[in-house]
Amino acid sequence: QMAMSGKFDIVAHMDLLKIFNYRPTKDLRKTIESTLKAIKKANMAVEINAAGLRKEVKEQYPSREILEMCYGLDIPIV
């Protein structure tokens, strides 16, 4: 809905739910892919944030896998 609203340029903290190292128990790749396609269609960028490296999760937001999906769809990363 955010991507389709036309009101935003950047998506930040895309997978912040993992901040306390809670991980999904089901495969979310299809959902993430459809979300990224909406982001691409809206000409938005995805922000990379390194704050997670200091948190329990010990990785940036979004994950490397999501960033690779962004790269594959030619979505700008800021």
DSSP file (Angstrom, degrees, kcal/mol; ACC not computed):
  #  RESIDUE AA STRUCTURE BP1 BP2  ACC     N-H-->O    O-->H-N    N-H-->O    O-->H-N    TCO  KAPPA ALPHA  PHI   PSI    X-CA   Y-CA   Z-CA
    1    1 A Q     >        0   0    0      0, 0.0     4,-1.0     0, 0.0     0, 0.0   0.000 360.0 360.0 360.0 -38.7    0.0    0.0    0.0
    2    2 A M  H >>> +     0   0    0      1,-0.2     3,-0.7     2,-0.2     4,-0.6   0.940 360.0  46.5 -61.7 -46.9    2.9    2.4    0.8
    3    3 A A  H >45S+     0   0    0      1,-0.2     3,-0.7     2,-0.2    -1,-0.2   0.885 113.3  49.1 -64.0 -38.3    4.5    1.8   -2.6
    4    4 A M  H 345S+     0   0    0      1,-0.2    -1,-0.2     2,-0.1    -2,-0.2   0.634  95.0  75.0 -77.0 -13.1    1.2    2.3   -4.4
    5    5 A S  H <<5S-     0   0    0     -4,-1.0    -1,-0.2    -3,-0.7    -2,-0.2   0.782  88.3-141.8 -71.8 -26.0    0.4    5.5   -2.6
    6    6 A G  T <<5S+     0   0    0     -3,-0.7    -3,-0.1    -4,-0.6    -2,-0.1   0.592  73.6 106.3  75.7   9.8    2.9    7.6   -4.5
    7    7 A K      < +     0   0    0     -5,-0.5     2,-0.3     2,-0.0    -4,-0.1   0.467  66.7  61.3-100.4  -3.2    3.7    9.5   -1.4
    8    8 A F        -     0   0    0     -6,-0.3    -2,-0.1    -5,-0.1     3,-0.1  -0.912  45.7-172.8-130.4 152.7    7.2    8.0   -0.7
    9    9 A D  S    S+     0   0    0     -2,-0.3    36,-2.5     1,-0.2     2,-0.4   0.631  75.5  41.1-109.8 -24.2   10.5    7.8   -2.4
   10   10 A I  E     -a   45   0A   0     34,-0.2     2,-0.5    36,-0.0    -1,-0.2  -0.975  61.2-148.1-134.6 139.8   12.4    5.5    0.0
   11   11 A V  E     -a   46   0A   0     34,-2.7    36,-3.2    -2,-0.4     2,-0.3  -0.938  26.7-168.9-103.8 124.7   11.6    2.3    1.9
   12   12 A A        +     0   0    0     -2,-0.5     4,-0.1     1,-0.2    36,-0.1  -0.855  58.6   6.6-117.4 150.7   13.6    2.1    5.2
   13   13 A H    >   +     0   0    0     -2,-0.3     3,-1.7    34,-0.3    -1,-0.2   0.893  69.9 177.3  52.0  48.6   14.1   -0.8    7.7
   14   14 A M  T 3  S+     0   0    0     33,-0.4     3,-0.2     1,-0.3    -1,-0.1   0.803  77.0  26.1 -58.4 -34.7   12.3   -3.2    5.4
   15   15 A D  T >  S+     0   0    0      1,-0.1     3,-1.8     2,-0.1    -1,-0.3  -0.182  76.1 137.5-122.1  42.0   12.8   -6.2    7.6
   16   16 A L  G X   +     0   0    0     -3,-1.7     3,-2.6     1,-0.3     4,-0.2   0.707  53.8  84.1 -60.6 -21.8   13.1   -4.5   11.0
   17   17 A L  G 3  S+     0   0    0      1,-0.3     3,-0.5    -4,-0.2     5,-0.4   0.724  82.6  62.8 -56.5 -19.3   11.0   -7.2   12.6
   18   18 A K  G X   +     0   0    0     -3,-1.8     3,-3.1     1,-0.2    -1,-0.3   0.420  68.5 112.2 -84.1   2.8   14.1   -9.2   13.0
   19   19 A I  T <  S+     0   0    0     -3,-2.6    38,-1.2     1,-0.3    37,-0.3   0.797  81.6  41.8 -50.0 -38.4   15.7   -6.7   15.3
   20   20 A F  T 3  S-     0   0    0     -3,-0.5    -1,-0.3    36,-0.2     3,-0.1   0.100 127.1 -98.5 -98.7  22.9   15.6   -9.0   18.3
   21   21 A N  S <  S+     0   0    0     -3,-3.1     2,-0.5     1,-0.3    -2,-0.2   0.698  74.2 149.7  68.9  23.3   16.7  -11.9   16.2
   22   22 A Y        -     0   0    0     -5,-0.4    -1,-0.3    -4,-0.0    -2,-0.1  -0.772  28.7-163.6 -82.4 127.8   13.2  -13.2   15.7
   23   23 A R        -     0   0    0     -2,-0.5    -5,-0.0    -3,-0.1     0, 0.0  -0.866  23.3-101.3-116.0 146.7   13.0  -15.0   12.3
   24   24 A P        -     0   0    0      0, 0.0     4,-0.1     0, 0.0    -1,-0.0  -0.308  19.3-147.6 -62.6 148.5   10.0  -15.9   10.3
   25   25 A T  S    S+     0   0    0      2,-0.1     2,-0.3     3,-0.0    -2,-0.0   0.526  79.6  54.7 -95.0  -7.4    9.1  -19.6   10.5
   26   26 A K  S    S-     0   0    0      2,-0.0     2,-0.5     0, 0.0     0, 0.0  -0.858  98.3 -91.3-123.2 162.9    7.7  -19.7    6.9
   27   27 A D        +     0   0    0     -2,-0.3     3,-0.2     1,-0.1     4,-0.2  -0.582  37.8 178.1 -74.6 119.4    9.3  -18.7    3.6
   28   28 A L     >  +     0   0    0     -2,-0.5     4,-2.8     1,-0.1     5,-0.2   0.292  47.3 108.9-104.6   8.2    8.5  -15.1    2.8
   29   29 A R  H  > S+     0   0    0      1,-0.2     4,-2.9     2,-0.2     5,-0.2   0.870  78.7  50.0 -57.5 -40.6   10.4  -14.8   -0.5
   30   30 A K  H  > S+     0   0    0      2,-0.2     4,-2.3    -3,-0.2    -1,-0.2   0.912 113.3  46.4 -65.5 -40.8    7.2  -14.6   -2.7
   31   31 A T  H  > S+     0   0    0      2,-0.2     4,-2.1     1,-0.2    -2,-0.2   0.919 114.4  47.5 -65.3 -43.7    5.8  -11.9   -0.4
   32   32 A I  H  X S+     0   0    0     -4,-2.8     4,-2.8     1,-0.2    -2,-0.2   0.914 111.0  52.1 -63.8 -42.8    9.1  -10.0   -0.5
   33   33 A E  H  X S+     0   0    0     -4,-2.9     4,-2.1    -5,-0.2    -2,-0.2   0.914 110.4  46.7 -61.9 -43.5    9.4  -10.3   -4.2
   34   34 A S  H  X S+     0   0    0     -4,-2.3     4,-1.7     2,-0.2    -1,-0.2   0.880 112.8  50.8 -67.4 -35.5    5.9   -8.9   -4.8
   35   35 A T  H  X S+     0   0    0     -4,-2.1     4,-2.1     2,-0.2    -2,-0.2   0.928 110.3  48.9 -64.1 -45.0    6.6   -6.1   -2.4
   36   36 A L  H  X S+     0   0    0     -4,-2.8     4,-2.7     1,-0.2    -2,-0.2   0.860 107.6  54.7 -65.2 -35.0    9.9   -5.3   -4.2
   37   37 A K  H  X S+     0   0    0     -4,-2.1     4,-2.5     2,-0.2    -1,-0.2   0.890 108.7  48.6 -64.7 -37.9    8.1   -5.3   -7.6
   38   38 A A  H  X S+     0   0    0     -4,-1.7     4,-1.7     2,-0.2    -2,-0.2   0.889 111.1  50.7 -66.9 -38.3    5.6   -2.7   -6.2
   39   39 A I  H  <>S+     0   0    0     -4,-2.1     5,-2.3     2,-0.2    -2,-0.2   0.919 111.7  47.7 -63.3 -44.2    8.6   -0.7   -5.0
   40   40 A K  H ><5S+     0   0    0     -4,-2.7     3,-1.9     1,-0.2    -2,-0.2   0.931 110.0  51.7 -61.6 -47.2   10.2   -0.9   -8.4
   41   41 A K  H 3<5S+     0   0    0     -4,-2.5    -1,-0.2     1,-0.3    -2,-0.2   0.833 109.3  51.1 -60.2 -32.9    7.0    0.1  -10.2
   42   42 A A  T 3<5S-     0   0    0     -4,-1.7    -1,-0.3    -5,-0.1    -2,-0.2   0.387 112.0-121.8 -85.9   3.7    6.7    3.1   -7.9
   43   43 A N  T < 5 +     0   0    0     -3,-1.9    -3,-0.2     1,-0.2     2,-0.2   0.878  60.7 151.1  57.1  40.4   10.3    4.1   -8.7
   44   44 A M      < -     0   0    0     -5,-2.3     2,-0.3    -6,-0.1   -34,-0.2  -0.563  39.0-134.4 -97.3 164.3   11.3    4.0   -5.0
   45   45 A A  E     -a   10   0A   0    -36,-2.5   -34,-2.7    -2,-0.2     2,-0.5  -0.772  13.3-128.8-111.3 160.9   14.7    3.2   -3.5
   46   46 A V  E     -ab  11  77A   0     30,-2.7    32,-2.2    -2,-0.3     2,-0.3  -0.956  20.5-136.9-112.8 129.6   15.5    0.9   -0.6
   47   47 A E        -     0   0    0    -36,-3.2     2,-0.5    -2,-0.5   -33,-0.4  -0.645   7.5-147.5 -85.0 138.4   17.6    2.2    2.3
   48   48 A I        -     0   0    0     -2,-0.3     2,-0.4   -36,-0.1    15,-0.0  -0.924  16.8-170.6-103.5 132.6   20.3    0.0    3.8
   49   49 A N  B >   -C   61   0B   0     12,-3.1    12,-2.5    -2,-0.5     3,-0.5  -0.987  18.0-164.5-129.9 124.7   20.8    0.6    7.5
   50   50 A A  G >   +     0   0    0     -2,-0.4     3,-2.1    10,-0.2     4,-0.3   0.402  65.1 101.9 -88.9   1.9   23.7   -0.8    9.5
   51   51 A A  G >  S+     0   0    0      1,-0.3     3,-1.8     2,-0.2     4,-0.4   0.804  70.5  68.9 -58.2 -29.4   22.2   -0.2   13.0
   52   52 A G  G X  S+     0   0    0     -3,-0.5     6,-1.2     1,-0.3     3,-1.0   0.725  82.7  72.7 -63.0 -20.8   21.3   -3.9   13.2
   53   53 A L  G <  S+     0   0    0     -3,-2.1    -1,-0.3     5,-0.3    -2,-0.2   0.778  99.8  46.1 -64.5 -24.7   25.0   -4.7   13.4
   54   54 A R  G <  S+     0   0    0     -3,-1.8    -1,-0.3    -4,-0.3    -2,-0.2   0.515 106.9  75.6 -91.6  -7.1   24.8   -3.3   17.0
   55   55 A K  S X  S-     0   0    0     -3,-1.0     3,-1.0    -4,-0.4   -35,-0.1  -0.363 101.6 -90.2 -99.2 177.4   21.6   -5.2   17.9
   56   56 A E  T 3  S+     0   0    0    -37,-0.3   -36,-0.2     1,-0.2   -37,-0.1   0.818 122.2  62.2 -55.7 -33.8   20.9   -8.8   18.7
   57   57 A V  T 3  S-     0   0    0    -38,-1.2    -1,-0.2     2,-0.1    -4,-0.1   0.801  87.8-154.3 -68.3 -29.6   20.3   -9.6   15.0
   58   58 A K    <   +     0   0    0     -6,-1.2     2,-0.3    -3,-1.0    -5,-0.3   0.790  58.9  86.7  59.2  33.6   23.9   -8.7   14.1
   59   59 A E  S    S-     0   0    0     -7,-0.6    -1,-0.2   -40,-0.1    -4,-0.1  -0.982  78.3 -99.0-152.8 161.4   23.1   -7.8   10.5
   60   60 A Q        -     0   0    0     -2,-0.3   -10,-0.2    -8,-0.2     4,-0.1  -0.210  48.3 -83.8 -74.6 167.4   21.9   -4.8    8.5
   61   61 A Y  B    S+C   49   0B   0    -12,-2.5   -12,-3.1     2,-0.1   -48,-0.2  -0.970 111.1  33.2-111.5 133.6   18.4   -4.0    7.4
   62   62 A P  S    S-     0   0    0      0, 0.0    -2,-0.1     0, 0.0   -13,-0.1   0.711 101.4-114.2 -76.1 173.3   17.4   -5.2    4.9
   63   63 A S     >  -     0   0    0     -2,-0.1     4,-2.5     1,-0.1     5,-0.2  -0.120  25.9-106.1 -64.6 163.4   19.2   -8.6    4.8
   64   64 A R  H  > S+     0   0    0      1,-0.2     4,-2.7     2,-0.2     5,-0.2   0.894 121.2  57.0 -57.7 -40.5   21.7   -9.4    2.2
   65   65 A E  H  > S+     0   0    0      1,-0.2     4,-1.8     2,-0.2    -1,-0.2   0.918 108.7  45.1 -59.5 -44.3   19.1  -11.7    0.5
   66   66 A I  H  > S+     0   0    0      2,-0.2     4,-2.5     1,-0.2    -1,-0.2   0.905 111.8  52.6 -66.9 -40.3   16.7   -8.8    0.1
   67   67 A L  H  X S+     0   0    0     -4,-2.5     4,-2.6     1,-0.2    -2,-0.2   0.892 108.1  51.3 -62.1 -38.4   19.4   -6.5   -1.1
   68   68 A E  H  X S+     0   0    0     -4,-2.7     4,-2.3     2,-0.2    -1,-0.2   0.883 109.2  50.6 -65.2 -37.1   20.3   -9.1   -3.7
   69   69 A M  H  X S+     0   0    0     -4,-1.8     4,-1.4     2,-0.2    -2,-0.2   0.903 109.9  50.4 -65.7 -40.6   16.7   -9.3   -4.8
   70   70 A C  H  <>S+     0   0    0     -4,-2.5     5,-2.7     2,-0.2     3,-0.4   0.933 110.4  49.7 -60.1 -46.3   16.7   -5.4   -5.0
   71   71 A Y  H ><5S+     0   0    0     -4,-2.6     3,-1.4     1,-0.2    -2,-0.2   0.910 108.2  53.2 -59.7 -43.3   19.8   -5.6   -7.2
   72   72 A G  H 3<5S+     0   0    0     -4,-2.3    -1,-0.2     1,-0.3    -2,-0.2   0.793 112.4  44.5 -63.8 -28.1   18.3   -8.2   -9.4
   73   73 A L  T 3<5S-     0   0    0     -4,-1.4    -1,-0.3    -3,-0.4    -2,-0.2   0.365 114.3-118.1 -95.3   3.6   15.3   -5.9  -10.0
   74   74 A D  T < 5 +     0   0    0     -3,-1.4    -3,-0.2    -4,-0.3    -2,-0.1   0.883  56.2 160.8  59.7  41.4   17.5   -2.9  -10.5
   75   75 A I      < -     0   0    0     -5,-2.7    -1,-0.2    -6,-0.1   -30,-0.1  -0.821  44.2-113.0 -90.8 127.6   16.0   -1.1   -7.4
   76   76 A P        -     0   0    0      0, 0.0   -30,-2.7     0, 0.0     2,-0.5  -0.316  26.6-152.0 -60.9 141.8   18.3    1.7   -6.2
   77   77 A I  B      b   46   0A   0    -32,-0.2   -30,-0.2     1,-0.1   -32,-0.0  -0.974 360.0 360.0-117.6 127.2   19.8    1.1   -2.8
   78   78 A V              0   0    0    -32,-2.2   -31,-0.2    -2,-0.5    -1,-0.1   0.364 360.0 360.0-120.3 360.0   20.7    4.2   -0.7
